[in-house]
C-alpha cells in the first residue's frame, strides 16, 4: 500500500482501526519527498527529525485511545508565510532568509493541537505577491503535471506538495486567488474562506483586509474535515469570526435537487481558453444532471475588479512592508558591515534593495503612489468605494442563488518564464479570483477536467458570506459524480 496516496479520511480511518500508524504514514511521506522533491521543488524547509518524533507521539495517543482529533497523525505542510516557533520562516524572501520566529501562528498552533505532523514549509511567491511562485527568491517550484509549467501562486508550493503526494494536506493563504488558482493548476481542492473565518494571527500580511487562510486538500471531504479544526474565533485577531463553527462534513451530499446556481456571464467572456470553456460547460451539465438548475446572470462590476483589487492590495502591501527597515529584523546592512552605510537613509535603501525582489519592490512603489498626497482621492478612495459596490452586487446575487459557478482561471498552467517579463499579464491571471476577495465571500476550486495537453482545470464555486456549507454541498455532489480528483501526475 502506498500510504502517501491516502486522503485524510482514508488515513484517519485506517489509523483508528490500527491498520496503519502515524509513524508508517509519515515515513511514507518522506520517502515520497526523497523520490520527487528534486523534480517539483515544493518545500523550502523540511522538518524530518521533529516530524518523526511527533508521529511517534501520535501513535502512542492512538494506542491509548486519546487521539487529539480526527486528524491526529496526519502529515501537513504549511506555506512558509505562517510563523512556526523555532522553525525557519522565510516568506520566500532574502529579507527573511534566516528568520526564526519566537512563537507559532494561531493556525500552526491549532494544527499542532489537533495532532497534525508538520512535514515542512512550502515555497511561495515572495511575501505571497505573485500568481506563479516564480517570484520566490529561494527556489523554483514546478507543476507536477508538467514540469515545464508553473504551479500557480502564491501558494504554489502548498498545492504542489498535495498534488505530488508529499503531504496529505497543506495550508495556504488567499489574498486574490492564491489558494484557488494553484489548486486549479495542480488539480487539488482549494478553499478560500470567508474573510475572518480562520485567524490571521502570526501569518505575514500581504494586504490585511484581503488575506485569508485556508486548506488545500485531495478531496472536498478532506477540506470539510480540516476546516472544522482551522476555523473559529481568536482573541489575538480582532477580525476573526464570532460565529459558531458547524461540522462541515454534515453538508456533504450526493445530489443537488432544489439548488439554484448562477453563471456570471462576465467570467465566460473574451479571453477564456476554449478548452477551459468546454470543461466548464461539461461541469455545468454535470451539475444539472445532479438536479441543480443553472442560470446565466450578470455581475457587471466584475469589469472593475482587477483595477480595484490591485489599487487596494498594493496600497496595503506598501504599508505592511514598511516594518522591514533593515534595523529591527530581517536583512540588515548594519549586521553585514556597519561601514557600508553612512546614514539612516542608506540603511533603508540597502536593506530593501538587497532584501526585496522585483515584485515586492513594485508593490511598494505602486502602493506608495496610490496613497500619496494628490492621488489618494483619485485612486485609493475611489477603489474603496467600488469595493463596497462589488460586495453589494454579490450580496444581491446570493439573495436568489445558492452558489455561483465560474472558471478559476481563464487558462490552464502556463510555461515557466512565460509571463515573468509582463507584470500586467501576470496580474490578469487573477481576473476570475480577485473579485471574490473584494466581496469577502468564500469560494472553492474543485478539479473539473484536463486539457488535451494533460493540464488540470478547476471549477470555482462561490458562496454567500459565512456559508461555506453551501459550497460543500455542491462541491461534494460534483466530486462524487466525477473522477477528476482521483487522477495522479506521472512523476
Secondary structure, DSSP 8 states (H G I E B T S, - for coil): --GGG--HHHHHHHHHHTSS-HHHHHHHHHHHHHHHHHHH--EEEE-HHHHHHHHHHHHHHHHTT--SSTTTT-EEEEETTB-BTTBB--TTSGGGTT-B-SS--HHHHHHHHTT-EEEEEE--SGGG--SSSTT-SS----BTTBTTB---SSSHHHHHHHHTTSSSEEEEEESSSTTHHHHHHHT-EEEE--TTSS--TTB--SSTTT-EEEEEESSHHHHHHHHHHH-S-BTTBTTS--S----GGGG--S--TT-EEEEEGGGGSTT--HHHHHHHHHHHHHHHHTT-EEEEE--GGGGGHHHHHHHHHHHHHHHHGGG--SSSSSS-HHHH-GGG-SSHHHHHHHHHHHHS-HHHHHHHHHHHHHHSTTTIIIIIIHHHHHHHHHHHHHHHHTTT-SEEEEESSSS---BTTSSTT-HHHHHGGGTTTHHHHHHT--EEEEEEEE-TTS-EEEEEEEE-TT-HHHHHHHHHHHHHH--GGG-----
